[in-house]
């Protein structure tokens, strides 16, 4: 994505460069924010009065998402 965008910009075609890479920006944002949320979720669940098995069942879908 980055290599194609840089090649487009360097050749003077900025609009196609943003069209190529711009649609991936929301996906990138969701994945990066998800990585930040998982430790917070695990920290909160560690302080909850739940069994280890139940905490794992709560965190697993979040990690898969």
Backbone as CSV, one residue per row, in Angstrom:
resi,resn,N_x,N_y,N_z,CA_x,CA_y,CA_z,C_x,C_y,C_z
1,UNK,0.817,-1.166,0.000,0.000,0.000,0.000,0.878,1.252,0.000
2,UNK,1.837,1.307,0.877,2.692,2.478,0.969,3.553,2.611,-0.282
3,UNK,4.117,1.499,-0.740,4.986,1.550,-1.915,4.215,2.020,-3.147
4,UNK,2.999,1.524,-3.337,2.193,1.962,-4.489,1.839,3.431,-4.378
5,UNK,1.487,3.868,-3.166,1.137,5.272,-2.969,2.317,6.197,-3.215
6,UNK,3.472,5.839,-2.713,4.671,6.661,-2.928,5.026,6.705,-4.410
7,UNK,4.919,5.595,-5.091,5.199,5.575,-6.530,4.230,6.473,-7.283
8,UNK,2.965,6.470,-6.888,1.977,7.337,-7.544,2.285,8.811,-7.278
9,UNK,2.615,9.167,-6.044,2.913,10.554,-5.712,4.169,11.020,-6.435
10,UNK,5.208,10.175,-6.468,6.449,10.552,-7.127,6.272,10.737,-8.624
11,UNK,5.309,10.054,-9.212,5.067,10.217,-10.643,4.094,11.360,-10.927
12,UNK,3.664,12.078,-9.873,2.815,13.243,-10.068,1.328,12.950,-10.026
13,UNK,0.938,11.789,-9.577,-0.472,11.413,-9.519,-0.914,11.270,-8.064
14,UNK,-1.166,12.393,-7.416,-1.505,12.353,-5.995,-2.914,11.820,-5.743
15,UNK,-3.877,12.185,-6.569,-5.248,11.738,-6.338,-5.372,10.209,-6.391
16,UNK,-4.806,9.523,-7.408,-4.871,8.047,-7.384,-4.132,7.440,-6.196
17,UNK,-3.079,8.110,-5.706,-2.346,7.593,-4.540,-3.248,7.567,-3.320
18,UNK,-4.040,8.614,-3.120,-4.950,8.638,-1.978,-6.101,7.657,-2.168
19,UNK,-6.511,7.432,-3.394,-7.571,6.456,-3.660,-7.085,5.043,-3.361
20,UNK,-5.814,4.770,-3.653,-5.245,3.434,-3.415,-5.111,3.155,-1.925
21,UNK,-4.555,4.093,-1.178,-4.268,3.851,0.232,-5.309,4.360,1.199
22,UNK,-6.156,5.261,0.776,-7.108,5.881,1.682,-8.175,4.951,2.214
23,UNK,-8.581,3.980,1.436,-9.654,3.097,1.891,-9.205,2.150,2.993
24,UNK,-7.911,1.979,3.202,-7.414,1.099,4.259,-7.247,1.815,5.604
25,UNK,-7.396,3.124,5.621,-7.181,3.882,6.854,-8.129,3.461,7.982
26,UNK,-9.439,3.278,7.763,-10.303,2.833,8.868,-9.933,1.453,9.405
27,UNK,-9.537,0.550,8.528,-9.151,-0.801,8.965,-7.913,-0.726,9.850
28,UNK,-6.971,0.083,9.458,-5.754,0.267,10.236,-6.077,0.869,11.602
29,UNK,-6.952,1.852,11.626,-7.335,2.497,12.881,-8.018,1.541,13.839
30,UNK,-8.921,0.710,13.321,-9.611,-0.249,14.177,-8.644,-1.263,14.772
31,UNK,-7.712,-1.738,13.962,-6.776,-2.742,14.478,-5.842,-2.136,15.524
32,UNK,-5.368,-0.935,15.309,-4.474,-0.314,16.292,-5.204,0.010,17.589
33,UNK,-6.444,0.485,17.504,-7.192,0.775,18.718,-7.573,-0.519,19.433
34,UNK,-7.816,-1.575,18.678,-8.108,-2.867,19.288,-6.948,-3.386,20.106
35,UNK,-5.748,-3.172,19.604,-4.552,-3.588,20.335,-4.438,-2.815,21.647
36,UNK,-4.878,-1.579,21.655,-4.822,-0.782,22.879,-5.914,-1.159,23.870
37,UNK,-7.048,-1.633,23.374,-8.179,-1.950,24.244,-7.992,-3.300,24.940
38,UNK,-7.371,-4.261,24.296,-7.233,-5.592,24.887,-6.499,-5.600,26.233
39,UNK,-5.391,-4.917,26.394,-4.758,-4.906,27.728,-5.653,-4.263,28.794
40,UNK,-6.395,-3.227,28.410,-7.313,-2.607,29.353,-8.410,-3.590,29.765
41,UNK,-8.958,-4.311,28.802,-9.972,-5.313,29.098,-9.418,-6.398,30.024
42,UNK,-8.231,-6.875,29.730,-7.608,-7.910,30.577,-7.350,-7.382,31.981
43,UNK,-6.918,-6.148,32.101,-6.661,-5.548,33.409,-7.947,-5.441,34.219
44,UNK,-9.027,-4.992,33.563,-10.307,-4.889,34.251,-10.834,-6.256,34.683
45,UNK,-10.699,-7.236,33.803,-11.182,-8.575,34.133,-10.350,-9.233,35.236
46,UNK,-9.077,-8.883,35.335,-8.237,-9.442,36.392,-8.725,-9.003,37.775
47,UNK,-9.364,-7.846,37.826,-9.869,-7.338,39.087,-11.318,-7.757,39.351
48,UNK,-11.954,-8.390,38.384,-13.334,-8.854,38.554,-13.342,-10.195,39.283
49,UNK,-14.452,-10.476,39.906,-14.580,-11.732,40.648,-15.142,-12.807,39.709
50,UNK,-14.327,-13.183,38.722,-14.714,-14.197,37.736,-13.655,-15.284,37.696
51,UNK,-14.062,-16.455,37.260,-13.088,-17.542,37.135,-12.181,-17.273,35.929
52,UNK,-11.042,-17.918,35.948,-10.090,-17.770,34.843,-10.717,-18.194,33.521
53,UNK,-11.480,-19.253,33.555,-12.123,-19.760,32.334,-13.091,-18.726,31.767
54,UNK,-13.876,-18.101,32.611,-14.837,-17.099,32.147,-14.121,-15.863,31.610
55,UNK,-13.059,-15.439,32.264,-12.293,-14.277,31.767,-11.708,-14.574,30.398
56,UNK,-11.210,-15.797,30.214,-10.657,-16.183,28.922,-11.737,-16.169,27.840
57,UNK,-12.923,-16.625,28.193,-14.031,-16.613,27.234,-14.470,-15.201,26.867
58,UNK,-14.268,-14.266,27.732,-14.603,-12.858,27.434,-13.532,-12.222,26.555
59,UNK,-12.271,-12.506,26.837,-11.169,-11.885,26.095,-11.007,-12.505,24.698
60,UNK,-11.292,-13.783,24.546,-11.061,-14.462,23.266,-11.810,-13.815,22.098
61,UNK,-13.091,-13.492,22.189,-13.746,-12.835,21.052,-13.169,-11.459,20.743
62,UNK,-12.742,-10.755,21.802,-12.119,-9.462,21.573,-10.810,-9.588,20.807
63,UNK,-10.031,-10.597,21.151,-8.772,-10.830,20.434,-9.032,-11.269,19.001
64,UNK,-10.058,-12.071,18.796,-10.376,-12.525,17.438,-10.878,-11.371,16.575
65,UNK,-11.602,-10.443,17.204,-12.135,-9.305,16.454,-11.055,-8.351,16.056
